[in-house]
Amino acid sequence: MAFHTQVAVPHLLAIAITGAVLCAAGPALAAEAKPNILFVMIDTLRADHVGCYGYPRPTTPNLDRLAAVGVRFEQMVAASSWTTPSVMSMFTSLPPGLHGVTGPGRALLDNTTTLAAELGRAGYQTIGFTSNPCTHSRFGYGRGFDLYDDFTVMLSSDLNLFEEFDHEKGILNTATSPAVNRLALDWLEQKRDPDRPFLLYLLYFDPHADYAPPSPYDRMFDPDYEGTEDGRGMAERSAGGRPPPLERDRDHVRALYDGDIRFTDDHLGVVLEKMATLGLIENTLIVVVSDHGEEFWEHGGTLHGHTLYEELVRVVCVLSWPGRLRPGTVFPQQVSHIDLMPSILDAAGLPIPKQCRGESFMPCLASPEKVFPRQDCFMETETRNVHLAAIRSAGAKVVMDLKTGQTRGYLLREDPGETAGADCAAAAWCRKPAARLDRWWQGLLREKAAQPGPGLVPAEIDPRLKKQLKALGYLH
């Protein structure tokens, strides 16, 4: 199914949200009726390619509109630099080392609750539609959902409902946002219980490599390119199978990535407009967040998961809740993926489980003078060749190589591109944050060792799922 025309950008959404804001009595965070929650996760969306974060290309008009009537988080820090651990940290408010889902084949511990489970116990309908095999229910992502659809997008390919399915690799080579929207719109229109609040979770995958947006998005941001780069084969290039392209070709790869972002944003706009048409916007907390960013040769590589540099861990987060959140707010304080679960539960008026390591940022949104209680954000990434942990404070980051024990620090204000790091064994400024990082990591190891049962839960991966994960570069 090819898309040859641009998805219409909604106008009803802006009218509906603006009207709700103007009619609101004030910014109180409590409501008589529990809010619906639309939780949108956009895969591989780096913050500095988004309009409301200062990007000059019009990649995200709908997300920008949402930020204008809601809150944009200037410093949202990912729990990890790739999907599997990051999304589970959002769902559990646990760092990767504690929830244990740090790679393919590892599943969530049995005694761990999730955002969906807590909302479900409070009477919410809990519905999720995902298009990334890394977030398969076999790994625990479906825990607490009434319906967690991790199969329709991939099964549709077997029925030849998509135009480009690589059967040898077992992966879609075309856009998946239309399938996510069909599922979401059908549920909103036909299957939703209007007498109960809902959590609707959507995972949009299209900004993820390969970068192959459908027409006209493939030429939208670089119409004059005449080279051979087509945005495909990125995993093979990352593994060393192809030489790095020339700078002009790199520019085109970035433009294709931007086309995928715009394609996804237009589909997000369709869902938001449908919710406005159904009268759902006014009492819906909308959360749009990305799991990680993407590298485009800033530090000599591509893709994600292999470092904890800013292009991978400073991510997008925009909230909208008409009448409850001050329109146009830019929240400058640093928060983390692990803060999303407690914040959403807080907004819903529900208790925050003791399990949660994050903090609710809702009190800070209600009273801007409040200081967020945690000043440091920690993150971790573990892949086949890399195991890194890092601490990020307001102006600095320290990264520890867990294989070698070496630490390196970066002064983010003076060196935002992280090009001039310091060896923490030699740099005096680096020693205190490095010590805090070491204490955090050692404490995590002690807590992990004290957990009942096995430290890691293996998950079965069937042949189809294994083929999909291999094609994305996550299995070898």
ZAVEXPA-980206 format. One line per field, with one value per residue (C-alpha): residue number from 1; x, y, z. Coordinates in steps of 0.05 Angstrom, whole numbers, plus 5000, padded with zeros to 4 digits. Layout:
% residues N
i <- (NUM/...) .
east <- (X/...) .
north <- (Y/...) .
up <- (Z/...) .
***
This chain:
% residues 476
i <- (1/2/3/4/5/6/7/8/9/10/11/12/13/14/15/16/17/18/19/20/21/22/23/24/25/26/27/28/29/30/31/32/33/34/35/36/37/38/39/40/41/42/43/44/45/46/47/48/49/50/51/52/53/54/55/56/57/58/59/60/61/62/63/64/65/66/67/68/69/70/71/72/73/74/75/76/77/78/79/80/81/82/83/84/85/86/87/88/89/90/91/92/93/94/95/96/97/98/99/100/101/102/103/104/105/106/107/108/109/110/111/112/113/114/115/116/117/118/119/120/121/122/123/124/125/126/127/128/129/130/131/132/133/134/135/136/137/138/139/140/141/142/143/144/145/146/147/148/149/150/151/152/153/154/155/156/157/158/159/160/161/162/163/164/165/166/167/168/169/170/171/172/173/174/175/176/177/178/179/180/181/182/183/184/185/186/187/188/189/190/191/192/193/194/195/196/197/198/199/200/201/202/203/204/205/206/207/208/209/210/211/212/213/214/215/216/217/218/219/220/221/222/223/224/225/226/227/228/229/230/231/232/233/234/235/236/237/238/239/240/241/242/243/244/245/246/247/248/249/250/251/252/253/254/255/256/257/258/259/260/261/262/263/264/265/266/267/268/269/270/271/272/273/274/275/276/277/278/279/280/281/282/283/284/285/286/287/288/289/290/291/292/293/294/295/296/297/298/299/300/301/302/303/304/305/306/307/308/309/310/311/312/313/314/315/316/317/318/319/320/321/322/323/324/325/326/327/328/329/330/331/332/333/334/335/336/337/338/339/340/341/342/343/344/345/346/347/348/349/350/351/352/353/354/355/356/357/358/359/360/361/362/363/364/365/366/367/368/369/370/371/372/373/374/375/376/377/378/379/380/381/382/383/384/385/386/387/388/389/390/391/392/393/394/395/396/397/398/399/400/401/402/403/404/405/406/407/408/409/410/411/412/413/414/415/416/417/418/419/420/421/422/423/424/425/426/427/428/429/430/431/432/433/434/435/436/437/438/439/440/441/442/443/444/445/446/447/448/449/450/451/452/453/454/455/456/457/458/459/460/461/462/463/464/465/466/467/468/469/470/471/472/473/474/475/476) .
east <- (5000/5037/5027/5035/5004/5020/4975/4933/4956/4897/4866/4809/4861/4887/4817/4796/4857/4859/4785/4795/4854/4817/4756/4797/4793/4867/4927/4903/4927/4868/4804/4738/4740/4804/4839/4847/4920/4948/5020/5056/5127/5163/5222/5291/5270/5327/5308/5349/5310/5244/5217/5197/5268/5297/5305/5296/5263/5187/5192/5141/5084/5035/5083/5102/5028/5021/5080/5051/4990/5026/5094/5160/5214/5281/5322/5289/5343/5335/5346/5386/5407/5364/5293/5290/5315/5288/5216/5216/5243/5185/5136/5166/5202/5264/5333/5353/5397/5338/5282/5330/5304/5371/5374/5336/5318/5310/5241/5213/5216/5151/5144/5150/5089/5079/5044/4990/4979/4971/4922/4884/4874/4844/4792/4827/4821/4893/4907/4974/4994/5068/5106/5176/5193/5240/5179/5145/5100/5146/5194/5141/5119/5047/5041/4979/4948/4878/4902/4975/4978/5049/5028/4983/5036/5082/5026/4998/5063/5055/4987/5020/4982/5047/5085/5156/5167/5235/5217/5290/5304/5235/5224/5182/5219/5161/5124/5086/5051/4990/4979/4987/4936/4885/4888/4885/4828/4787/4794/4777/4716/4689/4716/4728/4682/4660/4644/4715/4780/4834/4908/4922/4996/5022/5092/5110/5171/5184/5242/5282/5332/5327/5306/5258/5199/5145/5133/5130/5168/5229/5243/5213/5277/5328/5292/5355/5397/5424/5469/5459/5446/5376/5377/5379/5430/5446/5456/5506/5543/5546/5576/5630/5601/5599/5646/5621/5589/5613/5585/5535/5509/5507/5464/5415/5412/5394/5341/5311/5309/5274/5224/5208/5198/5150/5112/5105/5085/5030/5002/5005/4964/4910/4902/4900/4848/4805/4808/4787/4729/4707/4710/4766/4821/4797/4805/4864/4935/4976/5048/5094/5164/5222/5261/5329/5360/5404/5476/5495/5571/5578/5625/5645/5585/5512/5448/5443/5457/5532/5545/5513/5528/5476/5451/5427/5403/5374/5304/5237/5182/5119/5057/4989/4929/4883/4864/4913/4981/5002/5005/5073/5112/5185/5207/5282/5297/5328/5282/5287/5247/5238/5198/5143/5106/5101/5082/5026/5000/5003/4963/4911/4906/4934/4987/5058/5085/5146/5180/5186/5255/5231/5196/5132/5146/5072/5081/5136/5089/5035/5084/5142/5182/5189/5256/5253/5278/5331/5389/5424/5400/5432/5432/5459/5469/5490/5500/5543/5607/5591/5569/5567/5536/5532/5510/5484/5476/5455/5522/5563/5563/5609/5610/5639/5661/5637/5683/5747/5727/5752/5711/5708/5674/5644/5626/5562/5555/5625/5627/5555/5581/5623/5685/5735/5724/5769/5798/5765/5828/5863/5810/5792/5722/5704/5718/5655/5605/5647/5643/5567/5562/5604/5560/5497/5524/5549/5482/5445/5488/5473/5399/5399/5435/5382/5324/5286/5290/5335/5369/5352/5289/5301/5249/5234/5243/5207/5238/5198/5215/5288/5291/5260/5309/5368/5346/5346/5416/5396/5414/5471) .
north <- (5000/5062/5133/5183/5244/5279/5264/5325/5367/5375/5442/5417/5395/5465/5493/5439/5445/5521/5525/5478/5518/5584/5557/5525/5555/5546/5499/5451/5380/5345/5331/5300/5248/5208/5230/5188/5177/5176/5152/5159/5131/5152/5106/5135/5208/5254/5320/5365/5342/5367/5436/5457/5438/5488/5447/5491/5439/5431/5358/5360/5411/5370/5357/5430/5450/5403/5434/5504/5486/5441/5428/5414/5382/5413/5360/5292/5239/5169/5109/5077/5090/5036/5012/4949/4977/5047/5029/4980/5035/5079/5023/5004/5066/5022/5030/4976/4940/4929/4912/4864/4873/4895/4855/4807/4743/4775/4783/4824/4795/4765/4809/4874/4917/4964/5029/4990/4943/5000/5036/4972/4960/5029/5013/5038/5004/4989/4982/4981/4977/4968/4962/4945/4872/4894/4909/4842/4815/4755/4803/4829/4893/4870/4862/4896/4911/4887/4884/4889/4881/4862/4819/4855/4896/4836/4787/4837/4832/4756/4770/4817/4878/4919/4933/4917/4858/4825/4752/4732/4779/4776/4851/4906/4954/5002/5049/5021/5084/5072/5004/5033/5087/5038/4999/5061/5095/5031/5022/5095/5094/5023/4987/5038/5036/5109/5099/5082/5121/5091/5084/5081/5066/5074/5059/5092/5059/5095/5141/5078/5055/5040/5109/5096/5145/5138/5191/5251/5248/5216/5281/5331/5356/5343/5346/5361/5301/5260/5210/5137/5138/5112/5106/5030/4981/5022/4962/4931/4998/5004/4934/4955/4925/4991/5051/5117/5162/5230/5290/5306/5234/5240/5302/5262/5206/5257/5286/5216/5209/5276/5251/5192/5239/5283/5221/5198/5266/5271/5205/5228/5289/5243/5208/5274/5302/5240/5247/5320/5299/5248/5301/5266/5319/5361/5306/5269/5272/5266/5243/5240/5215/5182/5122/5146/5186/5168/5181/5209/5205/5256/5208/5165/5118/5111/5082/5075/5032/5036/5101/5148/5212/5268/5252/5185/5202/5272/5256/5287/5294/5336/5335/5365/5366/5425/5465/5428/5445/5516/5525/5538/5516/5497/5455/5467/5417/5349/5289/5216/5162/5131/5192/5180/5124/5160/5225/5193/5156/5221/5257/5202/5210/5141/5119/5110/5039/5032/4998/5064/5095/5157/5219/5253/5319/5339/5382/5421/5433/5459/5503/5526/5549/5478/5443/5373/5328/5289/5326/5268/5222/5154/5112/5047/5011/4939/4909/4853/4895/4951/4959/5032/5070/5145/5201/5266/5328/5397/5415/5352/5278/5222/5156/5093/5034/4975/4928/4967/5011/5074/5138/5198/5264/5318/5390/5397/5472/5485/5424/5405/5361/5320/5325/5341/5293/5286/5225/5226/5196/5261/5315/5342/5367/5298/5260/5277/5258/5196/5176/5186/5144/5089/5090/5086/5027/4990/5001/4976/4913/4901/4911/4866/4811/4816/4807/4741/4689/4690/4754/4745/4715/4682/4694/4647/4678/4643/4639/4697/4744/4722/4739/4807/4823/4800/4844/4905/4888/4868/4794/4761) .
up <- (5000/4975/4999/4943/4975/5039/5099/5114/5174/5221/5238/5283/5334/5345/5352/5401/5446/5445/5463/5521/5546/5542/5579/5634/5704/5718/5718/5772/5760/5792/5754/5776/5721/5712/5649/5588/5571/5501/5506/5440/5433/5369/5356/5342/5344/5365/5397/5352/5290/5318/5303/5374/5396/5346/5282/5220/5175/5183/5206/5262/5253/5294/5351/5350/5355/5414/5449/5437/5478/5527/5557/5523/5565/5547/5583/5578/5586/5560/5606/5551/5479/5447/5448/5489/5556/5546/5534/5592/5637/5616/5632/5700/5727/5736/5707/5657/5707/5753/5704/5670/5598/5571/5507/5462/5497/5566/5597/5653/5723/5747/5809/5770/5759/5700/5683/5645/5704/5754/5709/5695/5769/5773/5721/5658/5591/5572/5498/5461/5388/5373/5307/5335/5347/5403/5445/5436/5491/5498/5534/5582/5547/5544/5620/5646/5577/5561/5489/5468/5393/5374/5315/5266/5231/5219/5203/5153/5115/5108/5076/5026/5051/5047/4984/5006/5051/5049/5062/5064/5121/5151/5158/5129/5084/5082/5128/5187/5213/5169/5202/5272/5254/5226/5292/5335/5298/5295/5370/5385/5340/5348/5409/5464/5525/5532/5605/5625/5619/5575/5565/5491/5476/5405/5381/5314/5283/5218/5238/5253/5201/5145/5123/5067/5071/5018/4966/4972/5038/5004/4966/5014/5046/4991/4923/4882/4904/4846/4882/4899/4974/4989/5065/5064/5089/5151/5196/5147/5141/5217/5221/5171/5108/5069/5068/5097/5045/5024/5062/5007/5012/5088/5081/5038/5089/5142/5096/5087/5162/5167/5115/5159/5218/5179/5154/5226/5251/5199/5222/5294/5272/5243/5310/5348/5300/5308/5384/5377/5332/5384/5439/5476/5475/5535/5587/5556/5580/5517/5525/5464/5478/5441/5466/5440/5384/5326/5307/5239/5242/5299/5334/5275/5272/5257/5288/5364/5425/5420/5458/5510/5473/5471/5401/5429/5499/5498/5473/5457/5509/5499/5544/5532/5580/5565/5626/5671/5641/5624/5548/5518/5579/5568/5628/5636/5691/5676/5681/5658/5625/5693/5715/5664/5701/5768/5734/5693/5755/5794/5740/5744/5820/5833/5884/5859/5873/5918/5859/5822/5821/5785/5812/5790/5755/5759/5822/5785/5727/5774/5812/5768/5828/5853/5842/5815/5872/5833/5802/5769/5713/5703/5640/5615/5549/5538/5469/5443/5445/5493/5566/5589/5647/5654/5700/5671/5713/5691/5660/5657/5639/5661/5624/5653/5611/5652/5615/5631/5690/5654/5662/5617/5630/5587/5605/5565/5569/5541/5496/5475/5420/5469/5427/5483/5539/5600/5633/5702/5733/5715/5714/5783/5763/5740/5805/5844/5790/5774/5847/5847/5784/5817/5880/5838/5798/5859/5894/5833/5832/5906/5896/5835/5874/5930/5882/5894/5839/5778/5760/5687/5658/5590/5536/5478/5410/5353/5283/5255/5313/5310/5236/5248/5304/5261/5204/5250/5274/5345/5337/5299) .
***
